[in-house]
Amino acid sequence: MKMAVELMSFDPDGDLLLILNDSIESDDSTKNDGLDGGAIEQTATQFSLPDLFASTSLSRLEREPVESPPLEIEPPKFQKEIHMLVSSKHLMLASPMFKAMLQHSNFKEGDELRSSGQVKVPLPDDDPAALKILLDIIHGRVRQVPRHVNLATMTELSVLVDKYQMLEVVELYVEMWMSTLKTSVPMFFTADLLAWLSISWVFGLGDIFKNISRIAMRGSTDLFGAHESHLPIPQPVFGAISDARRKGIQDAIAVVEYTIMKYQGPAQHCRTFFSGNRVKKNTACDGLILGSLLKSASMNGLWPPPPHPYIGHTFSGIVTRVRSLEITAFCEEPLSTFSTGPGNIVPSHGVKQSICAQMDTLEGNMNGLELKTFKEPKKAPFKKDTFVEQWPILRTD
């Protein structure tokens, strides 16, 4: 692997050097920085600091000699180190997290900044393109800020805005970006749901958050988001979506189970007046309803019921199966109908109608989450132990 170093200056007199990592392909794409929002500045003023904080020199910006690559199917990747020269004061004003880190007496970075007037901070997990946009905004480089961003960049922006608590800095730009991006909000279950859930959560987009969580409740097949660690979505949100999914499936199956138990019991439900042996014919009608219900439920994978927590099943899929149940009654003409009044003919003694009405109710209840219900209260005062958990790279022990 060869190393390339790229320098970006947001403040020629900056005292803070942010160091990020980026992987680049070994083709013509390496000639492009891959960052939205303006060209990279590399001027002589960027090298006026002593060796760029005693680690980055002009010679390091030159690529190391290329070794003969081994035979590979995929083109080799190169690790690129991106150095961003910024103003610590700007970052401390924009981000409580940077303020806590760079104040002296909290961390060695703050002490070093105070004693030497300059400091380096590695940010290996941050997305360079998204961070560049934030830094352009913070440093007043408004012409460098893109007017449009794609979904991937908006998702990474949500990660950094949450991590550094910079919502106030970007709120006006979010309105501009969302004016075009909102047209791509999913209308059904897709792989983009997690990204949109993160965006709507961080930027306070309540309508989108409710719509995305509704789609996730109805369309997920397992513990939605349970293994997602990259996006800043609180576990209670994932938990609420998964709980709603499980409860919705459980309630839909319970409707079928209740109807089966009802017709398995000793009570007589068919009350059609027959000449001759009325009780026997009423019982036969109940038996046909029960038998057709059991047969149809079995064919639709509803009987015996799938086990909790219904892995591999969606709420929408289960409801569709329940609605497709075929239930037949013995009495009346035509065979599967009875009358509840003049001009009101209901199939199969109204059993299917009752089941579908209950599915309507369950679908109406599966309406998504309210963002204000889950938004966290005002953050507690800064605590060093908690801060170190979020920034393990700053541990001094």
C-alpha positions as CSV (number, residue, x, y, z in Angstrom):
1,M,0.0,0.0,0.0
2,K,1.3,3.4,-0.9
3,M,0.4,6.6,1.0
4,A,-0.6,9.9,-0.5
5,V,-1.1,13.0,1.7
6,E,-3.5,15.7,0.7
7,L,-3.6,19.1,2.4
8,M,-6.7,21.3,2.6
9,S,-6.6,24.7,4.1
10,F,-9.7,26.3,5.6
11,D,-7.7,28.9,7.5
12,P,-4.1,29.7,6.4
13,D,-3.4,30.9,9.9
14,G,-5.1,27.8,11.4
15,D,-3.8,26.3,14.6
16,L,-5.5,22.9,14.4
17,L,-4.6,20.1,12.0
18,L,-7.3,17.4,11.5
19,I,-6.0,14.2,10.1
20,L,-8.4,11.9,8.2
21,N,-8.0,8.7,6.2
22,D,-9.4,7.9,2.8
23,S,-9.1,4.9,0.5
24,I,-8.7,5.7,-3.2
25,E,-8.6,3.5,-6.3
26,S,-5.4,3.1,-8.4
27,D,-7.1,4.5,-11.6
28,D,-7.8,7.9,-13.0
29,S,-10.2,8.5,-10.1
30,T,-7.2,9.2,-7.9
31,K,-6.7,12.5,-9.7
32,N,-10.0,13.7,-8.3
33,D,-10.4,14.5,-4.7
34,G,-13.9,13.1,-4.6
35,L,-15.1,15.9,-2.4
36,D,-18.1,18.0,-3.1
37,G,-18.2,21.7,-2.6
38,G,-15.2,23.3,-4.3
39,A,-11.6,22.7,-5.3
40,I,-8.8,22.0,-2.9
41,E,-6.6,24.8,-1.9
42,Q,-2.9,24.1,-1.7
43,T,-1.0,27.3,-1.4
44,A,2.4,28.3,0.0
45,T,0.8,29.7,3.1
46,Q,-0.2,26.1,4.0
47,F,3.4,25.2,4.5
48,S,4.4,28.2,6.6
49,L,3.8,26.3,9.9
50,P,6.9,24.4,11.1
51,D,6.7,21.2,9.1
52,L,2.9,21.5,9.5
53,F,3.1,20.7,13.2
54,A,6.3,18.7,12.9
55,S,4.7,15.8,11.0
56,T,3.6,16.9,7.6
57,S,6.2,18.3,5.2
58,L,6.2,19.0,1.5
59,S,8.2,15.9,0.8
60,R,5.5,13.8,2.4
61,L,3.0,15.2,-0.1
62,E,4.9,13.3,-2.8
63,R,3.8,9.7,-3.4
64,E,6.2,7.0,-2.4
65,P,7.7,4.8,-5.2
66,V,5.2,2.4,-6.6
67,E,6.1,-1.3,-6.2
68,S,5.1,-3.9,-8.8
69,P,1.6,-4.8,-7.9
70,P,0.7,-8.5,-7.5
71,L,-1.7,-10.0,-9.9
72,E,-5.2,-9.2,-8.6
73,I,-8.7,-9.3,-10.0
74,E,-9.5,-6.0,-8.2
75,P,-7.4,-2.9,-8.7
76,P,-5.2,-2.1,-5.7
77,K,-6.3,0.5,-3.3
78,F,-4.2,3.2,-1.8
79,Q,-4.6,4.8,1.6
80,K,-4.8,8.5,1.4
81,E,-4.2,10.8,4.4
82,I,-6.1,14.0,4.3
83,H,-4.9,16.9,6.4
84,M,-7.3,19.8,7.1
85,L,-5.8,23.0,8.5
86,V,-8.5,24.8,10.5
87,S,-9.2,27.4,13.2
88,S,-9.6,25.9,16.6
89,K,-11.7,28.9,17.7
90,H,-14.1,28.4,14.8
91,L,-14.6,24.7,15.7
92,M,-14.9,25.5,19.4
93,L,-17.7,28.0,18.7
94,A,-19.5,25.6,16.4
95,S,-19.1,22.4,18.3
96,P,-19.5,21.7,22.1
97,M,-17.5,18.5,21.5
98,F,-14.5,20.3,20.0
99,K,-14.8,22.9,22.7
100,A,-14.6,20.3,25.5
101,M,-11.7,18.5,23.8
102,L,-9.6,21.6,23.1
103,Q,-10.1,23.5,26.4
104,H,-7.0,23.0,28.5
105,S,-7.2,20.8,31.6
106,N,-9.6,18.4,29.9
107,F,-7.3,16.6,27.5
108,K,-3.7,16.7,26.4
109,E,-4.8,18.2,23.1
110,G,-6.1,21.2,24.9
111,D,-3.0,21.5,26.9
112,E,-0.8,21.2,23.8
113,L,-2.8,23.9,22.0
114,R,-2.5,26.2,24.9
115,S,1.3,25.6,25.4
116,S,2.5,25.5,21.8
117,G,-0.3,27.3,19.9
118,Q,-1.0,24.4,17.6
119,V,-2.2,20.8,17.8
120,K,-3.1,17.8,15.7
121,V,-6.2,15.7,16.1
122,P,-6.7,12.4,14.2
123,L,-10.2,11.7,13.0
124,P,-9.8,8.3,11.4
125,D,-13.5,7.5,11.4
126,D,-14.9,10.7,9.8
127,D,-16.0,11.0,6.2
128,P,-13.7,13.5,4.5
129,A,-16.3,14.8,2.0
130,A,-18.9,15.4,4.7
131,L,-16.4,17.0,7.1
132,K,-15.2,19.3,4.4
133,I,-18.8,20.6,3.9
134,L,-19.1,21.3,7.6
135,L,-15.7,23.0,7.8
136,D,-16.6,25.2,4.8
137,I,-19.7,26.3,6.6
138,I,-18.0,26.9,9.9
139,H,-15.2,29.0,8.3
140,G,-17.6,31.1,6.3
141,R,-16.5,29.7,2.9
142,V,-20.1,29.8,1.6
143,R,-19.2,29.6,-2.1
144,Q,-17.6,26.3,-1.4
145,V,-20.7,24.8,0.1
146,P,-22.6,22.6,-2.4
147,R,-26.2,23.5,-3.2
148,H,-27.1,19.9,-3.7
149,V,-25.9,16.7,-2.0
150,N,-26.7,13.1,-2.6
151,L,-28.2,10.6,-0.1
152,A,-24.8,9.1,0.8
153,T,-23.3,12.6,1.6
154,M,-26.4,13.6,3.5
155,T,-26.2,10.4,5.6
156,E,-22.6,11.1,6.5
157,L,-23.5,14.7,7.4
158,S,-26.1,13.4,9.8
159,V,-23.4,11.2,11.4
160,L,-21.0,14.1,11.9
161,V,-23.6,16.7,12.9
162,D,-24.8,14.3,15.6
163,K,-21.3,13.4,16.7
164,Y,-20.1,17.0,17.0
165,Q,-23.5,18.6,18.0
166,M,-23.5,21.0,15.0
167,L,-27.2,21.1,14.1
168,E,-27.5,24.8,14.6
169,V,-24.6,25.4,12.2
170,V,-26.2,23.5,9.3
171,E,-30.0,24.0,9.8
172,L,-30.4,26.6,7.0
173,Y,-28.4,24.4,4.6
174,V,-30.5,21.4,5.5
175,E,-33.6,23.2,4.2
176,M,-31.8,23.9,0.9
177,W,-30.5,20.3,0.5
178,M,-33.8,18.7,1.4
179,S,-35.7,20.8,-1.2
180,T,-34.5,18.5,-3.9
181,L,-33.4,15.4,-1.9
182,K,-36.9,14.9,-0.3
183,T,-38.2,13.7,-3.7
184,S,-36.2,10.5,-3.2
185,V,-37.7,9.6,0.2
186,P,-38.7,5.9,-0.1
187,M,-42.4,4.9,-0.4
188,F,-41.8,1.2,0.4
189,F,-39.2,-0.9,2.2
190,T,-35.7,-0.4,0.6
191,A,-32.1,-0.5,1.7
192,D,-32.1,3.3,2.0
193,L,-34.5,3.3,5.0
194,L,-31.7,3.3,7.6
195,A,-30.1,6.3,5.9
196,W,-33.3,8.2,5.8
197,L,-34.1,7.3,9.4
198,S,-30.7,8.8,10.4
199,I,-31.2,11.9,8.4
200,S,-34.7,12.5,9.7
201,W,-33.6,11.8,13.3
202,V,-30.6,14.1,13.3
203,F,-32.1,17.0,11.4
204,G,-35.5,16.9,13.1
205,L,-37.6,16.0,10.0
206,G,-40.7,14.7,11.8
207,D,-42.9,13.9,8.8
208,I,-40.1,11.9,7.1
209,F,-39.2,10.1,10.4
210,K,-42.8,9.0,10.9
211,N,-43.1,7.8,7.3
212,I,-39.9,5.9,7.4
213,S,-40.5,4.3,10.7
214,R,-44.0,3.3,9.5
215,I,-42.5,1.6,6.4
216,A,-39.9,-0.2,8.6
217,M,-42.6,-1.4,11.0
218,R,-44.7,-2.9,8.2
219,G,-41.9,-4.2,6.0
220,S,-39.0,-5.4,8.2
221,T,-38.4,-9.1,8.7
222,D,-36.3,-9.1,11.8
223,L,-34.9,-6.9,14.5
224,F,-34.7,-3.7,12.4
225,G,-31.4,-1.9,12.8
226,A,-30.3,-4.1,15.7
227,H,-26.8,-4.6,14.3
228,E,-26.3,-1.0,13.0
229,S,-23.6,0.9,14.8
230,H,-22.5,3.5,12.3
231,L,-25.6,5.6,12.2
232,P,-26.6,7.9,15.2
233,I,-30.0,6.4,15.7
234,P,-30.8,5.6,19.3
235,Q,-31.6,2.0,20.2
236,P,-35.0,3.0,21.7
237,V,-36.0,4.0,18.2
238,F,-34.9,0.6,16.7
239,G,-36.6,-1.1,19.7
240,A,-39.9,0.7,19.2
241,I,-40.0,-0.2,15.5
242,S,-39.2,-3.9,16.2
243,D,-41.7,-4.0,19.0
244,A,-44.4,-2.6,16.8
245,R,-43.6,-5.1,14.1
246,R,-43.8,-8.0,16.5
247,K,-46.9,-6.9,18.2
248,G,-48.6,-6.2,14.8
249,I,-47.9,-9.7,13.6
250,Q,-48.9,-11.2,16.9
251,D,-52.2,-9.3,16.9
252,A,-53.0,-10.3,13.3
253,I,-52.3,-14.0,14.0
254,A,-54.3,-13.7,17.2
255,V,-57.4,-12.7,15.2
256,V,-57.1,-16.0,13.2
257,E,-56.5,-18.0,16.4
258,Y,-59.4,-16.4,18.2
259,T,-61.8,-17.2,15.3
260,I,-60.6,-20.8,15.2
261,M,-61.0,-21.3,18.9
262,K,-64.4,-19.6,18.7
263,Y,-65.7,-22.1,16.2
264,Q,-64.0,-25.0,17.9
265,G,-66.0,-24.3,21.1
266,P,-69.4,-25.8,22.0
267,A,-71.4,-22.6,21.3
268,Q,-73.7,-22.6,18.3
269,H,-72.9,-19.7,15.9
270,C,-75.1,-20.4,12.9
271,R,-78.7,-19.5,13.7
272,T,-80.2,-20.0,10.3
273,F,-83.7,-21.5,10.5
274,F,-83.8,-24.9,8.8
275,S,-86.8,-27.2,8.3
276,G,-86.1,-30.5,9.7
277,N,-83.1,-31.1,12.0
278,R,-82.1,-27.5,12.5
279,V,-79.4,-28.1,15.2
280,K,-77.6,-30.6,13.0
281,K,-77.6,-28.3,10.0
282,N,-76.5,-25.3,12.1
283,T,-73.7,-27.4,13.5
284,A,-72.7,-28.5,10.0
285,C,-72.5,-24.9,8.9
286,D,-70.2,-24.0,11.9
287,G,-68.1,-27.1,11.0
288,L,-67.7,-26.0,7.4
289,I,-66.6,-22.5,8.5
290,L,-64.1,-24.0,10.9
291,G,-62.8,-26.5,8.4
292,S,-62.4,-24.0,5.5
293,L,-60.7,-21.6,7.9
294,L,-58.3,-24.1,9.1
295,K,-57.5,-25.4,5.6
296,S,-57.0,-21.9,4.2
297,A,-54.9,-20.8,7.2
298,S,-52.7,-23.8,6.8
299,M,-52.2,-23.2,3.1
300,N,-51.3,-19.5,3.8
301,G,-48.7,-20.4,6.4
302,L,-50.8,-19.1,9.3
303,W,-51.6,-22.4,11.0
304,P,-50.0,-23.6,13.0
305,P,-48.9,-20.0,13.8
306,P,-45.3,-19.0,13.0
307,P,-43.1,-18.8,16.1
308,H,-42.4,-15.6,17.9
309,P,-40.5,-13.3,17.1
310,Y,-41.6,-14.1,13.5
311,I,-38.2,-13.9,11.9
312,G,-38.5,-13.8,8.1
313,H,-42.1,-12.5,8.3
314,T,-43.3,-8.9,7.7
315,F,-46.4,-7.4,9.2
316,S,-47.7,-6.4,5.7
317,G,-47.1,-10.0,4.5
318,I,-49.0,-11.5,7.4
319,V,-51.9,-9.1,7.0
320,T,-52.1,-9.9,3.2
321,R,-52.3,-13.6,4.0
322,V,-55.0,-13.1,6.6
323,R,-57.1,-11.1,4.1
324,S,-56.7,-13.9,1.5
325,L,-58.3,-16.5,3.8
326,E,-61.1,-18.5,2.1
327,I,-64.0,-19.1,4.5
328,T,-67.2,-21.0,3.4
329,A,-70.5,-21.4,5.1
330,F,-73.1,-24.2,4.6
331,C,-76.4,-22.4,4.8
332,E,-78.2,-19.8,2.7
333,E,-78.3,-19.5,-1.1
334,P,-75.8,-18.8,-2.6
335,L,-73.9,-21.3,-0.4
336,S,-71.5,-18.9,1.3
337,T,-73.7,-15.9,2.2
338,F,-76.2,-14.9,4.8
339,S,-78.4,-11.8,5.1
340,T,-78.2,-9.3,8.0
341,G,-81.1,-7.3,6.6
342,P,-82.8,-6.3,3.4
343,G,-80.2,-5.8,0.6
344,N,-77.3,-6.7,2.9
345,I,-75.7,-10.0,1.9
346,V,-72.5,-10.9,3.8
347,P,-70.3,-13.8,2.8
348,S,-69.7,-16.7,5.2
349,H,-71.8,-15.4,8.1
350,G,-69.6,-12.2,8.2
351,V,-66.6,-14.1,9.5
352,K,-64.3,-13.0,6.7
353,Q,-65.7,-9.5,6.9
354,S,-65.0,-9.3,10.6
355,I,-61.4,-10.5,10.1
356,C,-60.7,-8.0,7.4
357,A,-62.1,-5.2,9.5
358,Q,-59.7,-6.1,12.3
359,M,-56.8,-6.1,9.8
360,D,-57.9,-2.5,8.8
361,T,-57.7,-1.5,12.5
362,L,-54.2,-3.1,12.9
363,E,-52.9,-1.3,9.8
364,G,-54.3,2.0,11.0
365,N,-52.4,1.5,14.3
366,M,-49.2,0.8,12.5
367,N,-48.7,4.4,11.6
368,G,-45.1,5.2,12.5
369,L,-43.3,7.0,15.3
370,E,-43.6,10.5,16.5
371,L,-40.2,12.2,16.5
372,K,-40.9,14.4,19.5
373,T,-41.7,11.3,21.6
374,F,-38.2,10.0,21.1
375,K,-36.1,13.1,21.1
376,E,-33.7,13.2,24.0
377,P,-34.0,15.9,26.6
378,K,-31.3,18.6,26.9
379,K,-27.9,17.0,27.1
380,A,-26.3,16.8,30.6
381,P,-23.2,18.9,31.4
382,F,-19.9,17.7,30.0
383,K,-18.4,14.7,31.8
384,K,-14.9,13.6,30.9
385,D,-15.5,9.9,31.4
386,T,-18.5,10.0,29.0
387,F,-16.5,12.1,26.5
388,V,-13.6,9.6,26.5
389,E,-16.0,6.8,25.7
390,Q,-17.0,8.6,22.5
391,W,-13.4,9.6,21.7
392,P,-11.3,6.6,22.7
393,I,-8.5,7.9,20.5
394,L,-8.0,10.6,23.1
395,R,-7.4,8.3,26.0
396,T,-4.2,9.1,27.8
397,D,-3.9,5.9,29.9
